[in-house]
């Protein structure tokens, strides 16, 4: 798995946690749209690797639009939304 596509988790209103492997290099717009209860993203790499992932951050199509206040758990620490 190298890319999380458009609307992969859209509408998963009860999604609280998800694991993303280090092989992911791109997260496309609105992948997690409306995941209001999202609390934890478990990422298989470091914080630096997470930040390097190509993520759609546009205001209209942000990858994490309308999500909860999640924490990204990396191998070397945590990042808050």
C-alpha positions as CSV (number, residue, x, y, z in Angstrom):
1,X,0.0,0.0,0.0
2,X,1.6,3.3,-1.1
3,X,-1.4,5.6,-1.4
4,X,-4.7,6.2,0.5
5,X,-7.2,7.2,-2.2
6,X,-10.0,9.8,-2.3
7,X,-12.8,9.1,0.2
8,X,-11.3,5.8,1.4
9,X,-12.7,6.3,4.9
10,X,-15.3,9.0,4.1
11,X,-18.4,8.7,6.2
12,X,-16.9,6.2,8.7
13,X,-18.4,8.2,11.6
14,X,-17.5,5.5,14.1
15,X,-13.9,5.1,13.1
16,X,-11.8,5.7,16.1
17,X,-8.4,4.4,15.1
18,X,-6.5,3.4,12.0
19,X,-3.1,2.0,11.2
20,X,-1.1,3.3,8.3
21,X,2.0,1.5,7.2
22,X,5.3,3.2,6.5
23,X,5.0,2.3,2.8
24,X,2.3,5.0,2.4
25,X,3.8,8.0,0.6
26,X,0.6,9.9,-0.4
27,X,-2.8,10.6,1.3
28,X,-5.2,12.0,-1.2
29,X,-7.9,14.6,-0.5
30,X,-10.9,13.8,1.8
31,X,-9.5,10.4,2.6
32,X,-10.9,10.7,6.1
33,X,-13.7,13.2,5.5
34,X,-16.3,13.1,8.2
35,X,-14.4,10.7,10.6
36,X,-15.6,12.9,13.5
37,X,-14.6,10.3,16.1
38,X,-11.1,9.6,14.8
39,X,-8.8,9.6,17.9
40,X,-5.7,7.6,16.9
41,X,-3.6,7.2,13.8
42,X,-0.9,4.6,14.3
43,X,1.9,5.2,11.8
44,X,4.6,2.6,11.2
45,X,7.4,5.2,10.7
46,X,9.0,8.2,12.4
47,X,7.5,11.7,12.9
48,X,9.8,13.0,10.1
49,X,8.5,10.3,7.7
50,X,4.9,11.2,8.6
51,X,5.5,14.8,7.9
52,X,7.1,13.9,4.5
53,X,4.0,12.1,3.3
54,X,2.4,14.0,0.5
55,X,-1.0,15.0,2.0
56,X,-3.6,17.1,0.3
57,X,-4.0,20.1,2.6
58,X,-6.1,22.3,0.4
59,X,-9.0,24.0,2.2
60,X,-11.6,22.4,-0.1
61,X,-10.2,18.9,-0.2
62,X,-8.0,18.4,2.9
63,X,-7.2,14.8,3.7
64,X,-8.4,15.3,7.3
65,X,-11.4,17.6,6.7
66,X,-14.1,17.2,9.4
67,X,-12.2,14.8,11.6
68,X,-11.9,14.5,15.3
69,X,-8.9,15.7,17.4
70,X,-6.7,12.7,16.6
71,X,-3.1,11.9,17.7
72,X,-0.6,10.4,15.2
73,X,1.4,7.8,17.0
74,X,4.8,7.4,15.3
75,X,7.7,5.1,16.3
76,X,9.6,8.0,17.9
77,X,6.7,10.1,19.4
78,X,3.3,11.5,18.9
79,X,1.9,14.4,16.8
80,X,-1.5,16.1,17.6
81,X,-3.9,17.4,15.0
